[in-house]
Amino acid sequence: MPILCSPIPGPSSPSSSVDALTPADISAVYTLGMPLSHWDEASRLASRVAELLSMFNPEMITPHVDRTSLQPRSLSEEAEELSMSLSHQVSDWKFVLLFVPADSLCACSPHVAGDVKAVVQDVEAALQILQKRLHRTLVHVAVWSTYQQDNKCECMKDKSINQRLHKATLLKTLQDSLSRVLKNPRWQSQSADFTAMLQSAPVILEPYSDSDNTWSYINQLAVQFWTNMLQPATGQTEVVDNSVITIPCPTQERPFLRTQINSPTDRENTVYSQASTQTDPVMGTEIPCTDRSPSPTTPASVHELRPGDIKVVAAVGDSLTAANGVGAKADNLLLVIKEYRGLSWSIGGDENITTVTTLPNILREFNPSLTGFSEGIGNEDDPKAFLNQAVAGAKSGDMVQQVRILVDKMKNDSRIDFHNDWKVITMFIGGNDICDFCTDSVFFSPRNVVSRIRQALDMLHSEVPRAIVNLVELLNIVPLRDLHRDKTLGCPTWFVSLVCPCILKPKEGSSELQKVNDFNRAYQHAMRELIDSGRYDTHDNFTVVLQPLMREVFLPTLEDGRPDRSYFSPDCFHLSQRAHTLMARGLWNNMLEPVGNKTFTQDFTAAIDLKCPSETNPFFRTAVNSNYTFPGPPPTPAPVTNWGSDFSCVNTAPSDTVPTSVHRLRPADIKVVAALGDSITTGFGAKAKSLLQLRTEYRGVSWSIGGDKTLETVTTLPNILKKFNPKIKGVSKGQGKWQTGFNMAVSGAKISGIPGQVRRLIDTIKKDSSVDFQNDWKLVTLFIGGNDLCQYCNDRASLSPQNYSHHIMTSLDMLYKEVPRTIVNVLEILEIEGLRRIKRDSLGCSVLQKYVCPCFLLPGEDSPELAEVKRINRELQIETEKLMYGGRYDGREDFAVVVQPFFKNTIIPLNFDGRPDTTYFSEDCFHFSVRGHADMAAALWNNMLEPVGKKQTYNNFMNTRNNIRCPTEEHPYIFTKVNSSPSSTTTRAPETDSTAPPHSSTTHSTTSALTSTATSAPTTHSTALPLTSDCSDNVPVWLTAVLAVVGLLIGWAVTWLLLSCRAKKSKRMMTAAVEMKGTMF
């Protein structure tokens, strides 16, 4: 670990005031309140903070806390114990990191206010003890939380609860309560040797499935924590780049650790207040329409419906329709959890149109007896909510349930004549889907989201007579990021990151942000396609009209160009009453605009005047009365005749000379392919059209080794590699065992059979005269474990994860010891649970499937047997990772083992109806079809071109022909663990072809990123890793000869010089905390 921050010249003696305390003054770091449920993560964070402080004082003490000795205790008890142990330390400055765990609090409990108060009192008591008994102490208080809610919180299991919003509000309540306590001047001791500060945002641990991402995120949290410990710098920015961690440093102008005295925060509150001031408290609207009469007789057609004919209004949706925070005061974030349903743009009915603008209040000017609107504050179960059945936090998948409840309410309410009253129903949904799309881009794909919306609309279509449904197109959500980019607005970005993580986290200009935009547009496009299909215009008493008023959103701005916060609730995410007023006007106008010519922008900066029905067009506009011609569904694509792929890569040349390092291996350098495994690799039943063909092994289309035809018609790994090297050897062709090539897989094989397959592979390659065993580069793919898992319950002892790991190690050891110039793809076993969902009305799927994999497919849902085998499934993946990442196969320059993890989190492909797509599977609904093999091949290839640590860990089955990635000019090589690091290089440049035996390469090693070269001290005050040190560990070769000649004369001098250099280097390493106790930065 190199030096991170340049030392700043300062006084030789430590500061006497906590308000002039520099990082170098801290002599020890202590922690209180370590959350027992996430002790490892909290301990790692505390360790990182200590490492950062140790840059300035290498002799700083960080006491070790033994986890086994920890028992649940209050903060005051921990503070008592710590103060007793440090009572003798008077002169040294101490830094105390006090965690306030929040996960045990229940966010939706009616007693949450009292629970928060108790936690705050415990913090206050602990601080009083520390202030009374400790001298020279700076305390930083940090609220600690995770995304998961404690299992004890039963009410959070209710699907109608917006869990994230409740959790965020709880953290905000706790954060604000602690802020009020810590801003009390009492914590500023008269001797100026004690103070306590609150971290400006909670420490929120994100859920990651693998440890590498978890520790990387901990590093980011540590930098966030460190940044808040220092005096704020001008123009300070957030740490948002996951790949580069930039560590801010103290400066000459701002050298101290932050306190209330040296870094007051009142200015931020002033800016927040100014940015939030509402200049127009009147939210009414003038109705310019003169003709407000209904039709002379109740119309029989939805296409002849006047505003005055509407008797009932209703709405379904999420928090924007539930009206979360609409009436909240500008400076009270906690009110965002309240649902101001009476003010909701599409369904609210508070007061009247002169003071509150909503769609129902406009309609009441045409029909005063309108019913169905919501009033006051409350959730969807409140009687005053009436037909506003929107639920905060709802997604597209909740629409069917909301519609079901809505229809039942309309049928059973005496105020509604269900069959004769004309109804306006507004559906606005999709915001929470796109807020979560990055967590599961398949589940939240535009196709699947709109499929769920379609199911809800189908229900309305089939059950509700005399209704016009407004489907409001999903808003363009990306512009909301602007509110959080301008830090002068004081928006609670951490709060919104909890509520809508996928929108705020991507960097500007990143591919992730582009994906947000693409998904947003795709959602909108899919909604338009659904309505343009014409499926809801089959009779005259029902229609669905797409209202696109939110397709393009232009944020309102202040005179100085900054976003105007008054249009948003205090969280800078939900909308305020000012925005709801404009949305209501926009929706009304959309309803009166002809289909095909509707306004599709929401410009908050422009005034929106209400439109009126005209004499020539007095009706709400539908496709029929707008003379709109439905384009209909897109043309049916031509039948798929093959599952080939298109190839567009340009950089297909091999290396100039045959590389000697596996870390400099281009795809075109591969001369030989081979495969090991079971029936998946033999192509068992891949092209079967009947049960009679199921047992046939179609090895020529096998994903990892098949070589039938070309890539344009058959997608396999070798067919992709043929584009780089047409003469590649080892592919299997056809069916059966006649042209197997180096496909050693055996149907039904378990892991115990893989060493035998490896033995046969080595012998076969050696005997093949077309292969130069010593010099040809080889690619071996190993995929095994399905049969072990499927039979686990029948032989737990021999099929244990430990035996699985042993057999894999034995197999890889053989390759490592005997086969030169090899890269091995090892695939983690897939998650088999999803196969329980694969159903087809056929004998093979109904009968055979369960007996192909009995231990996974026979147990009942939620049974202990199923839970056990799911646990074993994950343990097999973990055992694979542990072996591959343990460094066992890192000793040779011409050999590498790489885990390709695209099956780690297996996603079952869905068809347009949202059901499992059985075309990916063979006749037994277990083995893959040729279509499945094609997508597996593309996924494997793409994994090979992704760096270790950033590989896709799920199979995104899409069967697009353009799914083949290409090597880049910047990185033309197949990724290994070594070349995945930007700073990792091999010990020598790739050499020309050599005939050295395989073991000769074991003397080659890879250099660390810590390789030293001379450099000057950095001059900036924000340094990115890594910098370098001065002394070299190596003694020059010529020095040996000199010593041999004149050793007796100058031996003493050389010895002195070497020892001096070593001592100097040791001192530098201490000073900079080079090793930083195993840092993960």
N, C-alpha and C positions, 0 to 999 in steps of 0.2 A: 504494500500500500504506500503510495508516494505522499509527499507533502501536499496538502490540500489548500491551506491558506498561508500566506506570508506573515511571519511575525510582525506585529506593529510595535515600534519602539514605545516604551512606557516607563512609568516609575519602577525603580528597582524593588521597592517594597509593595506588598499587597495594599489595596485600597482600604481605607477606614470606613467608607460609606458604601452601602449596598447600591446606591444610585450611581456610583462611579466604579462598579465592579466589572472587570474584564474577564473573558474566558480563562486567561492565564492565572487569575487569582483563585480559581476553584481548585481545591485540593482533594475533594472527595465527592462522590455521587452516591445518593441513597434513594431507594424507592419504597413507597408505601402504597397499599391498596392494589397489589398485583391481582388481577382477576384469575381466580383458580381455574375457570373453564377455558381460558386462553392464556395460560401461564407462559407457554413457550413463546407465543407471539409478543406478549407484553414484555417478557424478559429480553427478547431480541431487540425490541424497540428501545428499551432502557439501555441496553448494551451499545446500540448504535449512537445514542445521544452521548453516552460516556466516551465513546471513541472520538466523536467530533470534538468534545471538550479536551480530550487528551492531546489533540494537535498542539495545544497551547501550553499544556503542562503534562509532560510524559510521566511524571511521578504521581499523577493523580490516582487516588485509590477508588476502586469499585468493589465493594464487598460482595462476595458470592452468597446467594441465598439458596439453600438446599430445598428443593421442591418437596421432598418427602417429609420435611419438618413443618410444612405449612398447614395450618388449620384455619377454618373460617373465623375471622376476627373483625371487630369494628375498626374503623380508621383511628379512632381515639386510642384504642388499645395498642395498635401498632405504633402510633406516635409516642405513647407512653414508654414502650419498650425501646424505641430508637433514642429518645431523649435521655433515657437512663444510661444507655451504652455510650453516648457521646457527651455526657455531662462534663468530662474532663477536658474536652477540646474547646478551647476558648479563642485561640488566635487564628486557627485555620478557617477559611471560608468553605462552606458546605452547600452543595446543591441538592435539594430534595425534590424528587419527581413523585407527585402524589396523584395516583390514578383514582378516578371516581367511577367504578363499574356501574353501568346503567342497564345491563341486560336482565338483571333480576327484577327490574321494575316492569309492571304490566301496563302498557300504554293505554289500554281501553278499560282498565279497571275504574269503577266509580270512586275508588279510594286513591287514585293516582296522585292527587294533589297532596294528600297527607303523606304518601310514600316519598314523594320528592322532598317534602319539607323535612322528613326524618333523615334523608340522605344528606341534605344541606346542613342540618344541625350536627350530624356526625363529622362532616368536613370542618365545620366551624370549631367544634370541640377539639379536633385534632390540631388545627392551626393554633388554637389558644395554648395547647400544651407545648407545641414546638416553639412558639414565640416566648413563652415564659421560661423555658429551660435551655434553649439553644441560643448560642451567640454566633454572629456572623453566618447567617443562613439566608439563602434565597430559595423560596419554594415555588415550583410551578405546578399548578393544578390542571389536570386534563381529564375531561369526561371520556370514558372508554366505552365503545359500543361495537357491536357487530351487526351484520344485516339480519342474522337469525334472531327470532324472538325466543325467549325462554319457554321451555315446554310447559312450565307451570301456568302460563297465561292462557287459560282456556278460551277466553273471549276472542283472542286473536285468531283462533281456528275458524271463526265464523267467516264464511266467504263474503258476506256483505260488508265486512269491515275493511276499510282501506288501510291495510297493514302498514304500508310505507309511510303514508301521511300521518298516521297515529304515532308511528315510531319517531318520525322526524319531529313531530310536535312535542313529544315527550322529551327528546333530547334538547329541543329549544327551550322548553320550560326549565329543565335542569340547568342548562347553560345560563339562562337569564337569571335564575335564582342565585346561582353561584357568583355571577357577575355583580349582582347587587351587594352580596356579602363582601366580596373582595375589593370593591371600590370604596369600602369604608376606610377612612383614614386611620382607624385603630391599628391596621396592620403595618403602618409606617412607625416603627419604634423610634423613641426619642433619641436613642443613640445611633440611629440610622444603620443598625447592623442586622436588621431583619425585615423582610417583606415577602408578600405572597402575590403571585400573578396567576391569572387564568389564561390558558391557551384559548385563542380567539375562536377556535372551531373544535368540535369534538374529534377525537381520534376514532375513526370508523374503519374497522377491519373488513375488507371485502372478502367474499367467499371465493376461494380458488381451489380447483380440484387437485392441483399439483403443487408440491412444496416450492419449486423454483419460482413460480409466479407469486406465491405467498411471501417468500423472503424478499423478492424484488419490490413488492408493494410495501413491505415493512420498511425497506430502505427509503422509499418515497415518503412514507409517514414520518420517518426520522428527520428527513430534510425539512419537511413541513414544520415539524416540532422545533427544529434548530432555527429555522427562519423566524419563527415567532418568539424565540428566546432572545434574538438580537434586536437592537434598536432598528426600527424600520428604515429602509433606504428609500430614496426617492425613485419612483417608477418601479417598485418591486413587483415582480410577476410571480404567478403561481407555477409550481412544478407540475407540468402536465405530460412531459415526454417520458414514456416508460423506458426508453432505451438509453437515454443520456441523463445522468443525475448531475445537476449543477449545484454546487454547494456555495451558498453566499458566505461572505467573510466580513468580519468587522472592518471598518474603514477608519482613517485618521479622524474624519469628521464625526463618525458614529461608532466609537470603539467599545461601547458598554453593553452589558446584558440589560435587556429591557426591564424597566420598572414603571410604575405609575408616574413617578416624578420626572424621570428623564424621557419618557415617551407617552405623554398624555393622549387619551383617545377621544377627547371631547369633540375634536374637529370632525371626526368621522360621523359622530352622531348628528352634528349640525348639518353636514352634507346630506346625510340620509333624510333628515327632516325636510330640508329644502327641496330635495328631489322628489319627495312624496307629497308635497302640498297640492291639494286639489283646488283648482282655481274656479271650477264651475260646479257647485254643489247641487244645482237644479238638474234633475234627470228626466224631466217630463218632455213631451213632444206635442206639437200642435198638429191636429189632424185637419188637413186642408180639404178633405173630401166633402162634397155637398150631398151627393146621392149615397145614402147609407142604407137604403131599403133592401130587404131580402127579395127573393123571387116571388112573384104573385102566388105561386103554388110550390110546394116542396119539390125540388127538381128530382127527376129519376136518374139523371146522368151526372157523374162526377165531372164531366167536361162542361157542364152548365151550372157550375156552383159559384154563387156570389158570396162575398164575405159575410153578409147578413144571414146566410143559410146555415152557417156553422153553429151547431148547438153544443159540441163537446170538443175540448182540447185535451191532449195527452202527450206524454214525452217519455222516452227511454234514453239512456246514455250513461255518462260518467260524471265526474266532479264538475265539469263545466255546465252541465244541466242541473246537477244537484246544487250548483251555485256556491261551492265552497269559497269562503272568504270574500264574497261579493260586497257584503256590508261591513267588512272589517275596517277598523280605524287604520290610518296610514302607518302608524308606528307599532301596531300590535300583531305580530306574526302569529301568535297563538290562536287568534280568531279565525285563521284559515281553516281550521278543522271544523268550524261551524258551517252548516249548510243553510244558506239564506234563500230557501226555495221560493219565497214570495217575490224575490227580485230576479229570478232566473229568466234569461232572455226569451226562451221559447215556451215557457209554461208558467211563469210567475204571475200572481194576481194581487199583489199588495197594492193598497190605495187605489189610484186611478192614473189615467194617462197624463194628467197634468204634472204629476210628481214622479211616477215610475213608468219607464218605457219597457214594455214587454209585448210579445205577440198577443197573449190573451187580453191585455189592457187595450191594445189597438182593436182587436176583434170585438171587445165589449162596446166600443163606440158604434158598432154596426148591429150588435145583438146583446143588449144588456143582460139577457137571461143566460148567457154563456156559462157553462159549468165545466169542471174537470181541472181547473188551474190550481196551483199550490199556493199556500200562504204561509207567512211567518218563517220560523226557524225550526228545523228538525230533520230527521232522516226519512227514508222512504216509507217506514212503517207508521209514521205520525199521521193521524187522521187528516191533518191540514195539508199533508203532501198530496193527498187525493190521487190524481192520475199522473203525478210526477214520480215515476218509478225508477228514475236514474239512481245509480249507486256510485258513490265516490270510489275511484279505483277500478271501476268495471272495465272489462275488455270485450272484444268482439264475441268471445265465447260465452259471455254472460247475457247476451241479448235474447237468446231463446227463453231463458228463465224470466227475464224482465217482461218480455212480451206475454209469457204465459200468465204471470200475475196480473198484468195490465188487462188482458182480455177477460179474466175472471172477475176483476173489479168492475169492468164496464157491464158485464152481463148481470151482475148481482146487485148493482146500485139502483135504488128506486128513482134517483134523479135522472137516470139515463134510459131512454127508449132505445135499447141496443140495436134493434133491427131498422128503426126509422130515422133516428137522429143522424145528421151528417157530422163527421168527426175529422179533425185535423190532428194527425199524430206525427211528432217530429222525432227522428232518430239521429243522434250525433255521437259517433263512437270511432275509436281507432287511435286516440291520443296515447292511451296507456299501452296499446300494442306496440306502437313505434318507440315508446319510451323503453320497452323491454326487448326490442327485436334483436339487439346484439347478444342477448343471453341465449337465444335459440332462433337463429335466422330461418330455420325450416318451419318450426311451429308458427312463428310470426311472419311467415312469408306472405306476400300480398295475396297469393292464390288461396292460402288457407284462411287468412283473416276475412277476406270477402266471402269465402264459402260459409263461414259462420254467420256473417251478416245476412247472407242469402237465406239461410235456414230460418232466421227470425222473420224476415220479410215474407217468406213463403207461408209461415204460420198466420201472419196478419192477412195475407191474401186469401187464404182458405177459410178463415174463421170470422173475419170482421167485415160486415157489410157497410156500405155507405161511408167510405173513408178515403181521404187523400193523405198520403204519407209523404212527408218531407224527409228525404235522406240527405242530410247535410254532408257535403264532401269534406273529408278530413282536411283540417287546416294545414297550411305550410308552417310547420313548427320550428324550423331552423332559425328564423329571425329572432326568436326569443333568446338565443345565445347572446345577442348583442347587449342585453341587460346585464349579463354576468361578465362580459368582457371589460366593461367600464367600471373599475373598482370605486370610482367616486360616487356611484349611486348607492353603495352600501347594500347591495342585494345579497341575501344569505345563500351564497352559491353551494355551500356544503349541504344545506337543507334541500335544495332542489336536486342536487346530485343523488340524494337518497330517493327522492320521489320519481325522478326521470333520468336515470344514469346514462342511458345510451345517447342522449342528446348533448349533454354538457361535456362529457369526457373527451371526445375526439379533439385532436389539435386542429387548428386552422390549416387548411391546405392538405390535410392528411387523407389517405385512402379511406379511413374509417368515416370521416366526415362526408366524403363523397358518397359512401354507401348509405349514410343517413338520408342524404338528398335523393338518392336513387330509390330507396325504399319509400320515402314520402311520396314521390311522384308515382311510383308503381301502385301504392295504395289508392291514390286518387284515380289513376287510370283504370284500375280494376273495378272501382265503384261505378265509374262511367260505363264501362263495358257491361256490368251487370244490369243496369237500368236500360241501356240501349239494346239489350237482348229482346225487350218487349214482353218479357215473361209476366209482367204485372198489369198488362193491358188486355186481359182476356174477356172482361165484362165491364159494363158501364158504371157499376157502382163502386169501383175500386181502382186506384192507380197509385203508383209511386213516382214522385218527381225528384230528380236530383237537383239540389240547390247548391250551387258552387261558390257561394259568396266568400268562402274562406280559402279558396284555392291559392290565391296570392295575398300575402299579408304584408302591409307596410307599417312598420312601427311608428307611433307618434314620437315627435322629437320636441325638445325645448328650443328656445331661441338660440342657445349656444351649441345646438346640434346633438346634444346628448339625448338618449331615449327618455321619454316622459313616463315616470313611474306611476303617475296618477291613474293610468289606464290598467294598472295591475294591482292585485292584492299584495299584501306585505311580503309574500314569498317571491315576488317577481316571476311567477309562473302562472298561477290562476289569475283570472281576469276580475277587475273591479267593476263597480256598477256603471262607471263611465263606458267601459268597453261593452258591457252587456246591453247598454242603451243603443250603441251603434250596431251591435249584432242583431238586435231585435228589429231595428229599422231595415238593416240589410236583408234579413230573412223575409220580412214583409214585402219589400220591393222585389226580391227574387220570385216570390210567389205570384206577383202580378206581371212578371216579364215572360215573354214567350220562350218555350223550350228551344234551345239552339242559339238563343241570343240573350242569355242571362248575364248579369254582372258577375264576374268571377274574381274581383279584387276587393279586399277589405282595407281601405286606406283610412287608418285612424286619424290621420291629420286633416282629412277633408270632411266637411259637414255632409251629412246624409239627409236629404229631404225625402219625406214620405211620398210615394206615388199613390195614385188613386185609380180605382176602376174607371174606365171610360165608357161612354155610351156605346161605342163600337166593340169594346172588349171588357164587358163588366164582370168577367169570370176569372177565377183563379186559373192560371195557365197550365195546361197539361199538354202532353205530346199531341193528342188528338186535336184540341182546339187551337194549337199552334201550327197545325199542318206540318208537324215534324215527322219525317220518315225515319224510322229506326234503321240503323245500318245492319241490325241483326248481329248474330254471333259471328266471330271471325270465321273465314272459310275453313272447312275441315282439312287438316293437312293430309298430304298423300300418305298412304300406309307405309310404315317403316319396314324397309326390306333388309336392313342390316343395322348393326350397332357400332359402326365405325366412327372415326373421329377425323376432323380436319387438322392439318398440321401447318403452322405458320412460322415456325422458328427459322431464323436466318443464320444464327451463329451455330453451325453444325459441324465445324471442322474439328479434327482431333488436335492434340497438342503437337507442337512443332517436332518434338522428340518424345519418345515414349517416356512418360513420367515414372520416376522411382518412388514418389510419395503418393499414397492413397488420398492425401489431402489436396492434391493438385490434379485430380482425375476428372477429365471431361467425359461426357456421355459417349462421344465418338471413340474414346480410348478403350471402351469395353469391347473385348473380343469374344467372351464366353459368358453365357447365362446358364444358371442351374437353379433348381428348386427342390425344396424338401417340405413334406407335409402330409396332409390326409386327403380325403375325398374332395375338398374344396379345390385343391391344387391339381387333382387328377381330372377335374372338369366333370365330376360325377353328375350325370343327368342334365348337363348344361343346355343341351339342345333337344331334350326329350319332349315329345308331344303326347306321349301316353305312358302308362305304367310299364309297358313292355320295354320301353326305351330308357327307363329311369336308371337302370344299372349300368348303362353304357358310359364309358369314360371318354368324354370329348376333350382329349388333352390338347388338341390343336387350338381351342379357344380359351384355354386356362389363362386366367388373368395375369399370372406372374411368369409364365414360361411358354405359353402357346405361340405358335408361329404360322397358323393357317392364313393364307391369302395375304392381304396388306392392311395397313392401318385404316385405310379409307372404308374398309368393310368389316374388319375385325379389330377391336381395340384390345390389345394385350401389351404388357411391358416390352417383350421382345419386338413387337411390331412398331412400337414407338422408337426403340433403340435402332431399328433398321433404318430409320430416317437419318441417323447419324453414322451408322456403320452397316451397310447392306450385307456384309459378309459375316454377320454375327453367328456364332455357333452355339449349339446346345439346345435349340428350341425343340419343343415337341409338336407333332403334327397329327392330324387326322383323329381317329378314335382307336381305343384299345391300346395294346402294348407293343405295337409294331414299330412306331417311329417316336419313341418316347424321348429321344435325345438325352439331355441331362435332367429330365424330370423324374426324380427318384421317389416322388410321393406315392403313398399306398393308401387306397380307400380303407377307411376304418382304423387307420393308424392312430396310436396314442403317442405321447411324448417319449415313452420308454422305447419306441421303435426308431426314434430319430438317430441315435448313435449308429445303428445298423445302416440307415439310409446314407449317413455321412460316409461310412466306410465304403459302401458301394459307389458313391459319387466319386470319392478320391481315386479308387481303383479304375473306374470307368474313364475318368478324364485322363489319367496317366496312360491308359492303353490306347486312347484315341490319337491316331497319328496326325490328325489335322490340327491338334492343339499343341502349342508350345507351352508345356506345363509350367516351366520356370518363368517365362517372360510375358505370356498373354495375361491381360487383366481380366479378372473374373468377377461376376456379380451373382451372388447366391441369395435367394429369398427363402426364408424359413417362416412358415405359418402353421401352427399346431396348437392343440389344446381343446378343440371343440369336443372331441370324443372323450377326453379325460373328464371334462366338466359334465357332459351329458350322462356319463356313467358313474359319476362321483359317489352318489348315494349307495351304489352297489359294492363299492370297494374303497372306502375312505382312506384306508392305510396306504395302499400303493399309489393312489391317485391324489395324494396330499400335495398342497402347494410346495412343500419342502422337496418332495421327490421330483416334482415338476421342474423346480429350479436346478436340482442336481443333474437331471438328464439333459437339460438345455446346456448347462455348463460343460458336461462331458462332451456333448456334440460340438460346441464352439471351441473347446480346447483342442479337439482333433483337427479342426480346420486351421486353428491358430498355429499349431505346431507343424502341420504338414503341407499346407497349401500356400504358396507365395502369391503375391499380388492379387489380393482379394478384398472385396467389400461385401459385407453380409447385411442384408436387410432382415431385421427381426421384427415381425408384427406382433403387437399385443393381441391376446385373444379378444374377440369381439364380445360385447355385452349381449348375451343370448336372450335375456328376458323379453326383448321386443318381439322375438319370434312367436311369443304366445299370442300376439295380436294378428298374426298372419292366418287368415281364414279364407277358404274357397270351397264352394259346394262341389266337392269331388271326392272320390274314394281315397285318393292319395293324401289329400289334406285332412280329411276327416278321420282317417284311420292310421295311416302310416306315420304321420308327423309326430304323434305322441310317443311312438315306439322308437323313432330315430333318436330322440333326445328325452328319455323318460324322466330323468331327474329334474329337468327344468320345466317340462311341459305337462307332467301329470299332477304335481302338487296344486292344491287349491290356492286361490288368492289369499294373501295375508297369512298363509300357513307357516309354521316354523320351518318346515322342510324347504319351502321356497326361499325363506329368509336365509337359511343356511347356504343354499347353493348360490344365491346372489352374493353372499359374503365371500364364498370361495372364488367366484368369478372375479371379484375385485382383487382378492389376494393373489391370484395368478398373474394379474396385470402388475401388481406391486412387486412380486418376486422377479418378474421379467425386468422391470425398471431397475431394481436394486442390483441385479447382476450386470446389466449393460452399462450402468452409470458408475460402477464401482472401480473402473480403471483396470480391470483384469486383462483387457485386450488392447491396452494403449501402448504396449512396449515395442511394437514393430511399426516402422515407417510405412511398410507396404501392406498393412492389414488394418481394417477398421470394422467394427460392428456398430450399426446405427439402428436405433429403434424407430420404426415408422408407425406413428400412433393414430392413424386415421380411424381405426376401429375402436379406440379406447372408449369413446362415448357414442355408441351405436345409435343412429337415428333411422327408424323405419321409414322408407320412402312412402309418401302419400299420393293418392291420385287426386283429381280435381274435387272429388266429393269429400276429401279429408279422411278417407279410409286407406288402410295399408294397400299399397300397389302390388298386387300379386304377380305382375308381369316380371318382377325382378327375381322371382323364385321359380324353382322347378316344380315338377308334378307332386312332390311330397311336401311342398310349402316349407322346406327347410334348406335344402341346397340351393345355390344360386343358379339362375338361368344365364344364358349368354348375355342378356342385358345387364344382369348384376355383375357378371365377370368384367364387362366393359367398364362399368363405373368403378369397380375395385382397381382395375389396372390404371385408370386415370388418376384415382386418388393416391395410389402407391407412387406413381411417377411424380405427381405434384408434391407429395411428402418428401421425396428425394431432393427436390429443388428448394426446400424450405430449411432454414437454419435450425439446428438443434436448439430446443427451448422455445421456438416460435412455430413449430409445426402444427398444422391443423389436427385437432384431436377428435374429429368426428367425420363421418362419411356424409358428404352433402350430395346424395344421389340426385342428379338433375338430368343426366343423359343429354347434355348439350354437346354438339359436335365440336364446339370450339373451346373445350374445357382443358386442353393440353397446355401446360405452362412451358415457358422457354427459358433456357439459361440466358443470363444477361452478360453484357460486356464486363460489368463490374465484378460479377461472380460467375464465371463460366463452368465452375466445378460442381460435382455432386457434393452435397453438404455432409460434413462429418462433425464430430464434436470439436475437433481442433480448428477447422477452418470456418466454423460458425461464429467464432469470436473475431471482431474486427482487428484486435491487437495480437491475435495468435498467428505465429508463423512457424514453419518447420525450421529445423536447425540449419538446413542448407537449401539452396535453390534446387529445383528439380533438375536431375541430371539426365544425360542421354541414356539410351538403353543399356542395361547391364545384365550380365548373366550370373550375377551373384546368387548363391543359394538363399532360400527364404530366411534362414536364421541369421544371415549376416546383417539383415536390416534391423535386427533388434538392438544394435548398438546406436541406432539413430534415435534421437529423442526430440521432443518438441520444446521449444523455449517458452517460458512463461511470459505473460503480459508484463511482468515486472522487470524484464531485461533492462539493464541499466545503461544509460548513455548520459553524457554530460549535458547539463542544461542550466540556464540561469534561472534565478528565482522569478516567479511570475510577477508581473507588474499590475495586473488587474485585480479587482477585489471580488471576482466571482470566477472560480476555477472549476473546470471540468476535468474528470479523470481521463488518463493518468498523466502525471508529471514524472520526472525521473530523478535518480540520485547520482552521486559523483564517483564513488569508489567502485572498482571492478573486482569481482571475485577471482578472476583468472590471472595467473602469472604468465607473462609472455614467454614464448618458447626460447627466445635467444637468451633469456636470463639464466636458464639452466646451464648453457655453455659457459657463460661468464663466471658463474659460481664455481664450475668445475675447474676453471683455470686459476682463478684468484680467490677461491673460497676462503683459504686460511687468512688472506690479507684483509678482505673486506666483508667476511662473513658476518662479523659483528654489526657492521653498518647495514647490510641487507636485512638481517634479522630485526634490527631496530626499526627499519623502514616498514617492513611487513607488519610488524606488531602495531606500529603507529597507525598504519592505514586501517588495520582491522579495528583498532580502538576507535578511530575516527568514525568509521562506518557504523559501529555499534552505537556510538553516541548519537549519530544522525538518526538511526532507526528508533532509538528511544525518544529522541526529541520530536520526531514526526509521527510517532506511533505507527511505524511502517506496517507492521504486521496487524496492528489493531485487533489483536486477540481473535484472529480468524474472521475478519470483516467480510461481509458479503456485498459491500458496495461495488 
